[in-house]
């Protein structure tokens, strides 16, 4: 888990209205703003993009069935670290 004592649904709740990356069955990847979810991991993404085939394909608002979701990654709030010595 991301932090000690943090439950998965807490992490989802903190990710509402933020960019997330979702990996689905069939090697599909989507990115979008998480607008809602339920206990079955059904998701609503706004401004969704399909990243599967390289060039992002704009999808708009989509509803994803939870049993197709393999992984959901919230966006990082911290900027990427620069390598030391550069």
PDB file of N, CA, C and O in Angstrom:
ATOM      1  N   UNK A   1       0.829  -1.178   0.000  1.00  0.00           N
ATOM      2  CA  UNK A   1       0.000   0.000   0.000  1.00  0.00           C
ATOM      3  C   UNK A   1       0.876   1.245   0.000  1.00  0.00           C
ATOM      4  O   UNK A   1       2.060   1.197   0.334  1.00  0.00           O
ATOM      5  N   UNK A   2       0.276   2.335  -0.374  1.00  0.00           N
ATOM      6  CA  UNK A   2       1.031   3.570  -0.524  1.00  0.00           C
ATOM      7  C   UNK A   2       1.601   4.062   0.803  1.00  0.00           C
ATOM      8  O   UNK A   2       2.778   4.417   0.875  1.00  0.00           O
ATOM      9  N   UNK A   3       0.797   4.088   1.832  1.00  0.00           N
ATOM     10  CA  UNK A   3       1.249   4.552   3.137  1.00  0.00           C
ATOM     11  C   UNK A   3       0.742   3.597   4.199  1.00  0.00           C
ATOM     12  O   UNK A   3      -0.272   2.925   4.008  1.00  0.00           O
ATOM     13  N   UNK A   4       1.451   3.535   5.324  1.00  0.00           N
ATOM     14  CA  UNK A   4       1.037   2.675   6.406  1.00  0.00           C
ATOM     15  C   UNK A   4      -0.339   3.084   6.904  1.00  0.00           C
ATOM     16  O   UNK A   4      -0.593   4.265   7.141  1.00  0.00           O
ATOM     17  N   UNK A   5      -1.228   2.109   7.064  1.00  0.00           N
ATOM     18  CA  UNK A   5      -2.551   2.381   7.583  1.00  0.00           C
ATOM     19  C   UNK A   5      -3.540   2.908   6.561  1.00  0.00           C
ATOM     20  O   UNK A   5      -4.682   3.211   6.906  1.00  0.00           O
ATOM     21  N   UNK A   6      -3.121   3.021   5.313  1.00  0.00           N
ATOM     22  CA  UNK A   6      -4.016   3.547   4.290  1.00  0.00           C
ATOM     23  C   UNK A   6      -4.706   2.403   3.566  1.00  0.00           C
ATOM     24  O   UNK A   6      -4.051   1.472   3.097  1.00  0.00           O
ATOM     25  N   UNK A   7      -6.020   2.475   3.475  1.00  0.00           N
ATOM     26  CA  UNK A   7      -6.791   1.449   2.794  1.00  0.00           C
ATOM     27  C   UNK A   7      -6.941   1.826   1.323  1.00  0.00           C
ATOM     28  O   UNK A   7      -6.882   3.007   0.980  1.00  0.00           O
ATOM     29  N   UNK A   8      -7.135   0.829   0.443  1.00  0.00           N
ATOM     30  CA  UNK A   8      -7.262   1.133  -0.994  1.00  0.00           C
ATOM     31  C   UNK A   8      -8.366   2.135  -1.305  1.00  0.00           C
ATOM     32  O   UNK A   8      -8.173   3.015  -2.144  1.00  0.00           O
ATOM     33  N   UNK A   9      -9.513   2.023  -0.655  1.00  0.00           N
ATOM     34  CA  UNK A   9     -10.608   2.953  -0.935  1.00  0.00           C
ATOM     35  C   UNK A   9     -10.270   4.373  -0.469  1.00  0.00           C
ATOM     36  O   UNK A   9     -10.768   5.345  -1.036  1.00  0.00           O
ATOM     37  N   UNK A  10      -9.424   4.498   0.565  1.00  0.00           N
ATOM     38  CA  UNK A  10      -8.971   5.826   0.994  1.00  0.00           C
ATOM     39  C   UNK A  10      -8.130   6.472  -0.102  1.00  0.00           C
ATOM     40  O   UNK A  10      -8.256   7.666  -0.370  1.00  0.00           O
ATOM     41  N   UNK A  11      -7.282   5.681  -0.724  1.00  0.00           N
ATOM     42  CA  UNK A  11      -6.441   6.189  -1.810  1.00  0.00           C
ATOM     43  C   UNK A  11      -7.303   6.615  -3.000  1.00  0.00           C
ATOM     44  O   UNK A  11      -7.032   7.640  -3.627  1.00  0.00           O
ATOM     45  N   UNK A  12      -8.335   5.834  -3.309  1.00  0.00           N
ATOM     46  CA  UNK A  12      -9.252   6.210  -4.385  1.00  0.00           C
ATOM     47  C   UNK A  12      -9.955   7.522  -4.053  1.00  0.00           C
ATOM     48  O   UNK A  12     -10.086   8.401  -4.905  1.00  0.00           O
ATOM     49  N   UNK A  13     -10.399   7.644  -2.823  1.00  0.00           N
ATOM     50  CA  UNK A  13     -11.088   8.859  -2.402  1.00  0.00           C
ATOM     51  C   UNK A  13     -10.185  10.084  -2.556  1.00  0.00           C
ATOM     52  O   UNK A  13     -10.642  11.142  -2.988  1.00  0.00           O
ATOM     53  N   UNK A  14      -8.922   9.943  -2.207  1.00  0.00           N
ATOM     54  CA  UNK A  14      -7.972  11.052  -2.341  1.00  0.00           C
ATOM     55  C   UNK A  14      -7.668  11.353  -3.809  1.00  0.00           C
ATOM     56  O   UNK A  14      -7.209  12.449  -4.133  1.00  0.00           O
ATOM     57  N   UNK A  15      -7.919  10.399  -4.691  1.00  0.00           N
ATOM     58  CA  UNK A  15      -7.634  10.574  -6.117  1.00  0.00           C
ATOM     59  C   UNK A  15      -8.806  11.156  -6.897  1.00  0.00           C
ATOM     60  O   UNK A  15      -8.680  11.410  -8.095  1.00  0.00           O
ATOM     61  N   UNK A  16      -9.942  11.371  -6.239  1.00  0.00           N
ATOM     62  CA  UNK A  16     -11.090  11.959  -6.933  1.00  0.00           C
ATOM     63  C   UNK A  16     -10.710  13.320  -7.512  1.00  0.00           C
ATOM     64  O   UNK A  16     -10.038  14.119  -6.860  1.00  0.00           O
ATOM     65  N   UNK A  17     -11.144  13.567  -8.728  1.00  0.00           N
ATOM     66  CA  UNK A  17     -10.879  14.811  -9.459  1.00  0.00           C
ATOM     67  C   UNK A  17      -9.414  14.980  -9.840  1.00  0.00           C
ATOM     68  O   UNK A  17      -9.002  16.072 -10.230  1.00  0.00           O
ATOM     69  N   UNK A  18      -8.626  13.924  -9.733  1.00  0.00           N
ATOM     70  CA  UNK A  18      -7.219  13.968 -10.128  1.00  0.00           C
ATOM     71  C   UNK A  18      -6.986  13.026 -11.310  1.00  0.00           C
ATOM     72  O   UNK A  18      -7.783  12.123 -11.564  1.00  0.00           O
ATOM     73  N   UNK A  19      -5.892  13.246 -12.022  1.00  0.00           N
ATOM     74  CA  UNK A  19      -5.505  12.364 -13.124  1.00  0.00           C
ATOM     75  C   UNK A  19      -5.113  10.999 -12.572  1.00  0.00           C
ATOM     76  O   UNK A  19      -4.402  10.903 -11.572  1.00  0.00           O
ATOM     77  N   UNK A  20      -5.580   9.957 -13.227  1.00  0.00           N
ATOM     78  CA  UNK A  20      -5.187   8.597 -12.878  1.00  0.00           C
ATOM     79  C   UNK A  20      -4.854   7.832 -14.155  1.00  0.00           C
ATOM     80  O   UNK A  20      -5.312   8.183 -15.242  1.00  0.00           O
ATOM     81  N   UNK A  21      -4.071   6.808 -14.008  1.00  0.00           N
ATOM     82  CA  UNK A  21      -3.759   5.884 -15.097  1.00  0.00           C
ATOM     83  C   UNK A  21      -4.419   4.561 -14.742  1.00  0.00           C
ATOM     84  O   UNK A  21      -4.251   4.060 -13.631  1.00  0.00           O
ATOM     85  N   UNK A  22      -5.170   3.991 -15.683  1.00  0.00           N
ATOM     86  CA  UNK A  22      -5.883   2.738 -15.443  1.00  0.00           C
ATOM     87  C   UNK A  22      -5.419   1.711 -16.467  1.00  0.00           C
ATOM     88  O   UNK A  22      -5.473   1.953 -17.673  1.00  0.00           O
ATOM     89  N   UNK A  23      -4.961   0.561 -15.975  1.00  0.00           N
ATOM     90  CA  UNK A  23      -4.596  -0.550 -16.846  1.00  0.00           C
ATOM     91  C   UNK A  23      -5.752  -1.547 -16.824  1.00  0.00           C
ATOM     92  O   UNK A  23      -6.226  -1.944 -15.759  1.00  0.00           O
ATOM     93  N   UNK A  24      -6.197  -1.945 -18.012  1.00  0.00           N
ATOM     94  CA  UNK A  24      -7.337  -2.836 -18.141  1.00  0.00           C
ATOM     95  C   UNK A  24      -6.924  -4.173 -18.734  1.00  0.00           C
ATOM     96  O   UNK A  24      -5.838  -4.307 -19.297  1.00  0.00           O
ATOM     97  N   UNK A  25      -7.800  -5.156 -18.603  1.00  0.00           N
ATOM     98  CA  UNK A  25      -7.582  -6.438 -19.269  1.00  0.00           C
ATOM     99  C   UNK A  25      -7.432  -6.179 -20.765  1.00  0.00           C
ATOM    100  O   UNK A  25      -7.992  -5.219 -21.294  1.00  0.00           O
ATOM    101  N   UNK A  26      -6.676  -7.037 -21.442  1.00  0.00           N
ATOM    102  CA  UNK A  26      -6.463  -6.874 -22.881  1.00  0.00           C
ATOM    103  C   UNK A  26      -5.381  -5.861 -23.193  1.00  0.00           C
ATOM    104  O   UNK A  26      -5.330  -5.337 -24.306  1.00  0.00           O
ATOM    105  N   UNK A  27      -4.512  -5.573 -22.232  1.00  0.00           N
ATOM    106  CA  UNK A  27      -3.388  -4.640 -22.407  1.00  0.00           C
ATOM    107  C   UNK A  27      -3.815  -3.231 -22.816  1.00  0.00           C
ATOM    108  O   UNK A  27      -3.089  -2.556 -23.545  1.00  0.00           O
ATOM    109  N   UNK A  28      -4.963  -2.787 -22.364  1.00  0.00           N
ATOM    110  CA  UNK A  28      -5.415  -1.428 -22.652  1.00  0.00           C
ATOM    111  C   UNK A  28      -5.018  -0.521 -21.493  1.00  0.00           C
ATOM    112  O   UNK A  28      -5.032  -0.932 -20.333  1.00  0.00           O
ATOM    113  N   UNK A  29      -4.663   0.723 -21.827  1.00  0.00           N
ATOM    114  CA  UNK A  29      -4.304   1.721 -20.815  1.00  0.00           C
ATOM    115  C   UNK A  29      -5.096   2.983 -21.088  1.00  0.00           C
ATOM    116  O   UNK A  29      -5.155   3.466 -22.219  1.00  0.00           O
ATOM    117  N   UNK A  30      -5.704   3.511 -20.035  1.00  0.00           N
ATOM    118  CA  UNK A  30      -6.459   4.757 -20.141  1.00  0.00           C
ATOM    119  C   UNK A  30      -5.967   5.734 -19.092  1.00  0.00           C
ATOM    120  O   UNK A  30      -5.544   5.352 -18.000  1.00  0.00           O
ATOM    121  N   UNK A  31      -6.035   7.006 -19.455  1.00  0.00           N
ATOM    122  CA  UNK A  31      -5.685   8.071 -18.523  1.00  0.00           C
ATOM    123  C   UNK A  31      -6.845   9.055 -18.522  1.00  0.00           C
ATOM    124  O   UNK A  31      -7.428   9.339 -19.569  1.00  0.00           O
ATOM    125  N   UNK A  32      -7.175   9.572 -17.351  1.00  0.00           N
ATOM    126  CA  UNK A  32      -8.244  10.555 -17.261  1.00  0.00           C
ATOM    127  C   UNK A  32      -8.434  11.032 -15.838  1.00  0.00           C
ATOM    128  O   UNK A  32      -7.731  10.602 -14.924  1.00  0.00           O
ATOM    129  N   UNK A  33      -9.395  11.928 -15.659  1.00  0.00           N
ATOM    130  CA  UNK A  33      -9.687  12.460 -14.339  1.00  0.00           C
ATOM    131  C   UNK A  33     -10.751  11.583 -13.686  1.00  0.00           C
ATOM    132  O   UNK A  33     -11.834  11.392 -14.240  1.00  0.00           O
ATOM    133  N   UNK A  34     -10.440  11.056 -12.516  1.00  0.00           N
ATOM    134  CA  UNK A  34     -11.359  10.181 -11.786  1.00  0.00           C
ATOM    135  C   UNK A  34     -12.499  11.009 -11.202  1.00  0.00           C
ATOM    136  O   UNK A  34     -12.276  11.848 -10.330  1.00  0.00           O
ATOM    137  N   UNK A  35     -13.718  10.773 -11.682  1.00  0.00           N
ATOM    138  CA  UNK A  35     -14.884  11.511 -11.210  1.00  0.00           C
ATOM    139  C   UNK A  35     -15.733  10.711 -10.234  1.00  0.00           C
ATOM    140  O   UNK A  35     -16.498  11.289  -9.463  1.00  0.00           O
ATOM    141  N   UNK A  36     -15.607   9.372 -10.259  1.00  0.00           N
ATOM    142  CA  UNK A  36     -16.391   8.564  -9.338  1.00  0.00           C
ATOM    143  C   UNK A  36     -15.979   7.111  -9.387  1.00  0.00           C
ATOM    144  O   UNK A  36     -15.319   6.664 -10.325  1.00  0.00           O
ATOM    145  N   UNK A  37     -16.383   6.374  -8.353  1.00  0.00           N
ATOM    146  CA  UNK A  37     -16.083   4.941  -8.253  1.00  0.00           C
ATOM    147  C   UNK A  37     -17.055   4.321  -7.258  1.00  0.00           C
ATOM    148  O   UNK A  37     -17.744   5.029  -6.524  1.00  0.00           O
ATOM    149  N   UNK A  38     -17.104   2.992  -7.242  1.00  0.00           N
ATOM    150  CA  UNK A  38     -17.906   2.299  -6.235  1.00  0.00           C
ATOM    151  C   UNK A  38     -17.102   1.132  -5.668  1.00  0.00           C
ATOM    152  O   UNK A  38     -15.935   0.946  -6.014  1.00  0.00           O
ATOM    153  N   UNK A  39     -17.733   0.350  -4.799  1.00  0.00           N
ATOM    154  CA  UNK A  39     -17.040  -0.738  -4.112  1.00  0.00           C
ATOM    155  C   UNK A  39     -16.612  -1.856  -5.064  1.00  0.00           C
ATOM    156  O   UNK A  39     -15.772  -2.678  -4.698  1.00  0.00           O
ATOM    157  N   UNK A  40     -17.171  -1.905  -6.277  1.00  0.00           N
ATOM    158  CA  UNK A  40     -16.799  -2.918  -7.268  1.00  0.00           C
ATOM    159  C   UNK A  40     -15.675  -2.431  -8.173  1.00  0.00           C
ATOM    160  O   UNK A  40     -15.272  -3.139  -9.097  1.00  0.00           O
ATOM    161  N   UNK A  41     -15.171  -1.240  -7.919  1.00  0.00           N
ATOM    162  CA  UNK A  41     -14.131  -0.577  -8.702  1.00  0.00           C
ATOM    163  C   UNK A  41     -14.615  -0.169 -10.092  1.00  0.00           C
ATOM    164  O   UNK A  41     -13.815   0.015 -11.009  1.00  0.00           O
ATOM    165  N   UNK A  42     -15.952  -0.028 -10.237  1.00  0.00           N
ATOM    166  CA  UNK A  42     -16.473   0.625 -11.434  1.00  0.00           C
ATOM    167  C   UNK A  42     -15.999   2.070 -11.354  1.00  0.00           C
ATOM    168  O   UNK A  42     -16.089   2.695 -10.298  1.00  0.00           O
ATOM    169  N   UNK A  43     -15.499   2.604 -12.458  1.00  0.00           N
ATOM    170  CA  UNK A  43     -14.898   3.932 -12.461  1.00  0.00           C
ATOM    171  C   UNK A  43     -15.569   4.834 -13.482  1.00  0.00           C
ATOM    172  O   UNK A  43     -16.026   4.373 -14.528  1.00  0.00           O
ATOM    173  N   UNK A  44     -15.624   6.112 -13.175  1.00  0.00           N
ATOM    174  CA  UNK A  44     -16.023   7.122 -14.148  1.00  0.00           C
ATOM    175  C   UNK A  44     -14.809   8.008 -14.372  1.00  0.00           C
ATOM    176  O   UNK A  44     -14.290   8.621 -13.439  1.00  0.00           O
ATOM    177  N   UNK A  45     -14.362   8.067 -15.626  1.00  0.00           N
ATOM    178  CA  UNK A  45     -13.239   8.926 -16.002  1.00  0.00           C
ATOM    179  C   UNK A  45     -13.736  10.008 -16.944  1.00  0.00           C
ATOM    180  O   UNK A  45     -14.481   9.730 -17.884  1.00  0.00           O
ATOM    181  N   UNK A  46     -13.319  11.246 -16.688  1.00  0.00           N
ATOM    182  CA  UNK A  46     -13.579  12.352 -17.599  1.00  0.00           C
ATOM    183  C   UNK A  46     -12.298  12.689 -18.337  1.00  0.00           C
ATOM    184  O   UNK A  46     -11.198  12.422 -17.852  1.00  0.00           O
ATOM    185  N   UNK A  47     -12.448  13.275 -19.509  1.00  0.00           N
ATOM    186  CA  UNK A  47     -11.307  13.642 -20.341  1.00  0.00           C
ATOM    187  C   UNK A  47     -10.393  12.432 -20.535  1.00  0.00           C
ATOM    188  O   UNK A  47      -9.168  12.554 -20.515  1.00  0.00           O
ATOM    189  N   UNK A  48     -11.003  11.279 -20.721  1.00  0.00           N
ATOM    190  CA  UNK A  48     -10.248  10.029 -20.841  1.00  0.00           C
ATOM    191  C   UNK A  48      -9.519   9.960 -22.183  1.00  0.00           C
ATOM    192  O   UNK A  48     -10.005  10.434 -23.210  1.00  0.00           O
ATOM    193  N   UNK A  49      -8.349   9.357 -22.130  1.00  0.00           N
ATOM    194  CA  UNK A  49      -7.546   9.103 -23.318  1.00  0.00           C
ATOM    195  C   UNK A  49      -7.138   7.644 -23.313  1.00  0.00           C
ATOM    196  O   UNK A  49      -6.760   7.106 -22.273  1.00  0.00           O
ATOM    197  N   UNK A  50      -7.211   6.997 -24.471  1.00  0.00           N
ATOM    198  CA  UNK A  50      -6.723   5.633 -24.634  1.00  0.00           C
ATOM    199  C   UNK A  50      -5.261   5.735 -25.056  1.00  0.00           C
ATOM    200  O   UNK A  50      -4.951   6.292 -26.109  1.00  0.00           O
ATOM    201  N   UNK A  51      -4.366   5.198 -24.234  1.00  0.00           N
ATOM    202  CA  UNK A  51      -2.920   5.272 -24.479  1.00  0.00           C
ATOM    203  C   UNK A  51      -2.365   3.969 -25.036  1.00  0.00           C
ATOM    204  O   UNK A  51      -1.147   3.806 -25.115  1.00  0.00           O
ATOM    205  N   UNK A  52      -3.225   3.046 -25.421  1.00  0.00           N
ATOM    206  CA  UNK A  52      -2.816   1.700 -25.789  1.00  0.00           C
ATOM    207  C   UNK A  52      -1.893   1.656 -27.001  1.00  0.00           C
ATOM    208  O   UNK A  52      -0.879   0.958 -26.976  1.00  0.00           O
ATOM    209  N   UNK A  53      -2.224   2.384 -28.054  1.00  0.00           N
ATOM    210  CA  UNK A  53      -1.479   2.265 -29.312  1.00  0.00           C
ATOM    211  C   UNK A  53      -0.566   3.446 -29.587  1.00  0.00           C
ATOM    212  O   UNK A  53      -0.447   3.880 -30.733  1.00  0.00           O
ATOM    213  N   UNK A  54       0.078   3.969 -28.561  1.00  0.00           N
ATOM    214  CA  UNK A  54       1.028   5.057 -28.768  1.00  0.00           C
ATOM    215  C   UNK A  54       0.374   6.421 -28.728  1.00  0.00           C
ATOM    216  O   UNK A  54       0.340   7.047 -27.669  1.00  0.00           O
ATOM    217  N   UNK A  55      -0.148   6.904 -29.847  1.00  0.00           N
ATOM    218  CA  UNK A  55      -0.777   8.218 -29.935  1.00  0.00           C
ATOM    219  C   UNK A  55      -2.065   8.220 -29.112  1.00  0.00           C
ATOM    220  O   UNK A  55      -2.935   7.381 -29.343  1.00  0.00           O
ATOM    221  N   UNK A  56      -2.211   9.162 -28.138  1.00  0.00           N
ATOM    222  CA  UNK A  56      -3.419   9.188 -27.311  1.00  0.00           C
ATOM    223  C   UNK A  56      -4.681   9.412 -28.154  1.00  0.00           C
ATOM    224  O   UNK A  56      -4.713  10.280 -29.027  1.00  0.00           O
ATOM    225  N   UNK A  57      -5.702   8.624 -27.881  1.00  0.00           N
ATOM    226  CA  UNK A  57      -6.997   8.741 -28.544  1.00  0.00           C
ATOM    227  C   UNK A  57      -7.977   9.334 -27.543  1.00  0.00           C
ATOM    228  O   UNK A  57      -8.231   8.738 -26.497  1.00  0.00           O
ATOM    229  N   UNK A  58      -8.534  10.511 -27.856  1.00  0.00           N
ATOM    230  CA  UNK A  58      -9.472  11.191 -26.962  1.00  0.00           C
ATOM    231  C   UNK A  58     -10.795  10.430 -26.915  1.00  0.00           C
ATOM    232  O   UNK A  58     -11.393  10.156 -27.955  1.00  0.00           O
ATOM    233  N   UNK A  59     -11.257  10.085 -25.696  1.00  0.00           N
ATOM    234  CA  UNK A  59     -12.501   9.345 -25.523  1.00  0.00           C
ATOM    235  C   UNK A  59     -13.603  10.161 -24.858  1.00  0.00           C
ATOM    236  O   UNK A  59     -14.782   9.841 -25.014  1.00  0.00           O
ATOM    237  N   UNK A  60     -13.247  11.197 -24.127  1.00  0.00           N
ATOM    238  CA  UNK A  60     -14.252  11.965 -23.383  1.00  0.00           C
ATOM    239  C   UNK A  60     -14.541  11.310 -22.051  1.00  0.00           C
ATOM    240  O   UNK A  60     -13.624  10.874 -21.355  1.00  0.00           O
ATOM    241  N   UNK A  61     -15.824  11.237 -21.688  1.00  0.00           N
ATOM    242  CA  UNK A  61     -16.236  10.620 -20.428  1.00  0.00           C
ATOM    243  C   UNK A  61     -16.548   9.146 -20.666  1.00  0.00           C
ATOM    244  O   UNK A  61     -17.288   8.798 -21.586  1.00  0.00           O
ATOM    245  N   UNK A  62     -15.972   8.281 -19.823  1.00  0.00           N
ATOM    246  CA  UNK A  62     -16.194   6.836 -19.958  1.00  0.00           C
ATOM    247  C   UNK A  62     -16.524   6.235 -18.596  1.00  0.00           C
ATOM    248  O   UNK A  62     -16.123   6.755 -17.554  1.00  0.00           O
ATOM    249  N   UNK A  63     -17.258   5.134 -18.628  1.00  0.00           N
ATOM    250  CA  UNK A  63     -17.535   4.336 -17.436  1.00  0.00           C
ATOM    251  C   UNK A  63     -16.851   2.999 -17.643  1.00  0.00           C
ATOM    252  O   UNK A  63     -17.091   2.323 -18.643  1.00  0.00           O
ATOM    253  N   UNK A  64     -16.002   2.615 -16.705  1.00  0.00           N
ATOM    254  CA  UNK A  64     -15.256   1.362 -16.791  1.00  0.00           C
ATOM    255  C   UNK A  64     -15.829   0.366 -15.801  1.00  0.00           C
ATOM    256  O   UNK A  64     -16.019   0.680 -14.626  1.00  0.00           O
ATOM    257  N   UNK A  65     -16.099  -0.821 -16.277  1.00  0.00           N
ATOM    258  CA  UNK A  65     -16.591  -1.878 -15.393  1.00  0.00           C
ATOM    259  C   UNK A  65     -15.430  -2.395 -14.541  1.00  0.00           C
ATOM    260  O   UNK A  65     -14.353  -2.688 -15.061  1.00  0.00           O
ATOM    261  N   UNK A  66     -15.653  -2.503 -13.247  1.00  0.00           N
ATOM    262  CA  UNK A  66     -14.598  -2.832 -12.299  1.00  0.00           C
ATOM    263  C   UNK A  66     -13.890  -4.151 -12.537  1.00  0.00           C
ATOM    264  O   UNK A  66     -12.700  -4.261 -12.239  1.00  0.00           O
ATOM    265  N   UNK A  67     -14.582  -5.166 -13.067  1.00  0.00           N
ATOM    266  CA  UNK A  67     -13.893  -6.455 -13.247  1.00  0.00           C
ATOM    267  C   UNK A  67     -12.931  -6.440 -14.431  1.00  0.00           C
ATOM    268  O   UNK A  67     -12.247  -7.435 -14.670  1.00  0.00           O
ATOM    269  N   UNK A  68     -12.860  -5.331 -15.182  1.00  0.00           N
ATOM    270  CA  UNK A  68     -11.865  -5.183 -16.242  1.00  0.00           C
ATOM    271  C   UNK A  68     -10.624  -4.435 -15.778  1.00  0.00           C
ATOM    272  O   UNK A  68      -9.617  -4.400 -16.484  1.00  0.00           O
ATOM    273  N   UNK A  69     -10.693  -3.836 -14.594  1.00  0.00           N
ATOM    274  CA  UNK A  69      -9.593  -3.029 -14.077  1.00  0.00           C
ATOM    275  C   UNK A  69      -8.545  -3.939 -13.440  1.00  0.00           C
ATOM    276  O   UNK A  69      -8.852  -4.741 -12.559  1.00  0.00           O
ATOM    277  N   UNK A  70      -7.313  -3.799 -13.899  1.00  0.00           N
ATOM    278  CA  UNK A  70      -6.190  -4.545 -13.320  1.00  0.00           C
ATOM    279  C   UNK A  70      -5.426  -3.666 -12.340  1.00  0.00           C
ATOM    280  O   UNK A  70      -5.006  -4.129 -11.280  1.00  0.00           O
ATOM    281  N   UNK A  71      -5.246  -2.388 -12.697  1.00  0.00           N
ATOM    282  CA  UNK A  71      -4.419  -1.498 -11.898  1.00  0.00           C
ATOM    283  C   UNK A  71      -4.927  -0.077 -12.051  1.00  0.00           C
ATOM    284  O   UNK A  71      -5.316   0.335 -13.144  1.00  0.00           O
ATOM    285  N   UNK A  72      -4.924   0.671 -10.961  1.00  0.00           N
ATOM    286  CA  UNK A  72      -5.226   2.091 -11.002  1.00  0.00           C
ATOM    287  C   UNK A  72      -4.107   2.810 -10.281  1.00  0.00           C
ATOM    288  O   UNK A  72      -3.820   2.519  -9.120  1.00  0.00           O
ATOM    289  N   UNK A  73      -3.475   3.748 -10.964  1.00  0.00           N
ATOM    290  CA  UNK A  73      -2.354   4.476 -10.383  1.00  0.00           C
ATOM    291  C   UNK A  73      -2.701   5.955 -10.295  1.00  0.00           C
ATOM    292  O   UNK A  73      -2.939   6.594 -11.320  1.00  0.00           O
ATOM    293  N   UNK A  74      -2.733   6.510  -9.083  1.00  0.00           N
ATOM    294  CA  UNK A  74      -2.987   7.946  -8.960  1.00  0.00           C
ATOM    295  C   UNK A  74      -1.773   8.729  -9.450  1.00  0.00           C
ATOM    296  O   UNK A  74      -0.647   8.232  -9.430  1.00  0.00           O
ATOM    297  N   UNK A  75      -2.022   9.957  -9.888  1.00  0.00           N
ATOM    298  CA  UNK A  75      -0.911  10.783 -10.338  1.00  0.00           C
ATOM    299  C   UNK A  75      -0.088  11.208  -9.132  1.00  0.00           C
ATOM    300  O   UNK A  75      -0.601  11.337  -8.020  1.00  0.00           O
ATOM    301  N   UNK A  76       1.176  11.418  -9.371  1.00  0.00           N
ATOM    302  CA  UNK A  76       2.069  11.862  -8.309  1.00  0.00           C
ATOM    303  C   UNK A  76       1.879  13.356  -8.097  1.00  0.00           C
ATOM    304  O   UNK A  76       1.804  14.117  -9.062  1.00  0.00           O
ATOM    305  N   UNK A  77       1.803  13.775  -6.850  1.00  0.00           N
ATOM    306  CA  UNK A  77       1.655  15.199  -6.552  1.00  0.00           C
ATOM    307  C   UNK A  77       3.006  15.891  -6.508  1.00  0.00           C
ATOM    308  O   UNK A  77       3.084  17.112  -6.648  1.00  0.00           O
ATOM    309  N   UNK A  78       4.059  15.132  -6.316  1.00  0.00           N
ATOM    310  CA  UNK A  78       5.397  15.706  -6.258  1.00  0.00           C
ATOM    311  C   UNK A  78       5.999  15.753  -7.656  1.00  0.00           C
ATOM    312  O   UNK A  78       5.783  14.837  -8.449  1.00  0.00           O
ATOM    313  N   UNK A  79       6.754  16.809  -7.972  1.00  0.00           N
ATOM    314  CA  UNK A  79       7.405  16.848  -9.278  1.00  0.00           C
ATOM    315  C   UNK A  79       8.477  15.771  -9.365  1.00  0.00           C
ATOM    316  O   UNK A  79       9.001  15.346  -8.335  1.00  0.00           O
ATOM    317  N   UNK A  80       8.819  15.316 -10.576  1.00  0.00           N
ATOM    318  CA  UNK A  80       9.845  14.286 -10.702  1.00  0.00           C
ATOM    319  C   UNK A  80      11.176  14.776 -10.137  1.00  0.00           C
ATOM    320  O   UNK A  80      11.525  15.950 -10.259  1.00  0.00           O
ATOM    321  N   UNK A  81      11.905  13.857  -9.520  1.00  0.00           N
ATOM    322  CA  UNK A  81      13.208  14.204  -8.943  1.00  0.00           C
ATOM    323  C   UNK A  81      14.255  14.285 -10.029  1.00  0.00           C
ATOM    324  O   UNK A  81      14.237  13.517 -10.992  1.00  0.00           O
ATOM    325  N   UNK A  82      15.171  15.228  -9.863  1.00  0.00           N
ATOM    326  CA  UNK A  82      16.291  15.339 -10.790  1.00  0.00           C
ATOM    327  C   UNK A  82      17.400  14.418 -10.289  1.00  0.00           C
ATOM    328  O   UNK A  82      17.611  14.306  -9.081  1.00  0.00           O
ATOM    329  N   UNK A  83      18.118  13.752 -11.213  1.00  0.00           N
ATOM    330  CA  UNK A  83      19.234  12.901 -10.793  1.00  0.00           C
ATOM    331  C   UNK A  83      20.296  13.722 -10.067  1.00  0.00           C
ATOM    332  O   UNK A  83      20.555  14.870 -10.427  1.00  0.00           O
ATOM    333  N   UNK A  84      20.905  13.131  -9.051  1.00  0.00           N
ATOM    334  CA  UNK A  84      21.960  13.797  -8.308  1.00  0.00           C
ATOM    335  C   UNK A  84      23.166  14.015  -9.195  1.00  0.00           C
ATOM    336  O   UNK A  84      23.488  13.189 -10.049  1.00  0.00           O
ATOM    337  N   UNK A  85      23.838  15.157  -8.977  1.00  0.00           N
ATOM    338  CA  UNK A  85      25.056  15.436  -9.725  1.00  0.00           C
ATOM    339  C   UNK A  85      24.799  16.069 -11.076  1.00  0.00           C
ATOM    340  O   UNK A  85      25.732  16.223 -11.864  1.00  0.00           O
ATOM    341  N   UNK A  86      23.554  16.445 -11.370  1.00  0.00           N
ATOM    342  CA  UNK A  86      23.269  17.082 -12.671  1.00  0.00           C
ATOM    343  C   UNK A  86      22.584  18.393 -12.479  1.00  0.00           C
ATOM    344  O   UNK A  86      22.265  19.073 -13.455  1.00  0.00           O
TER     345      UNK A  86
END
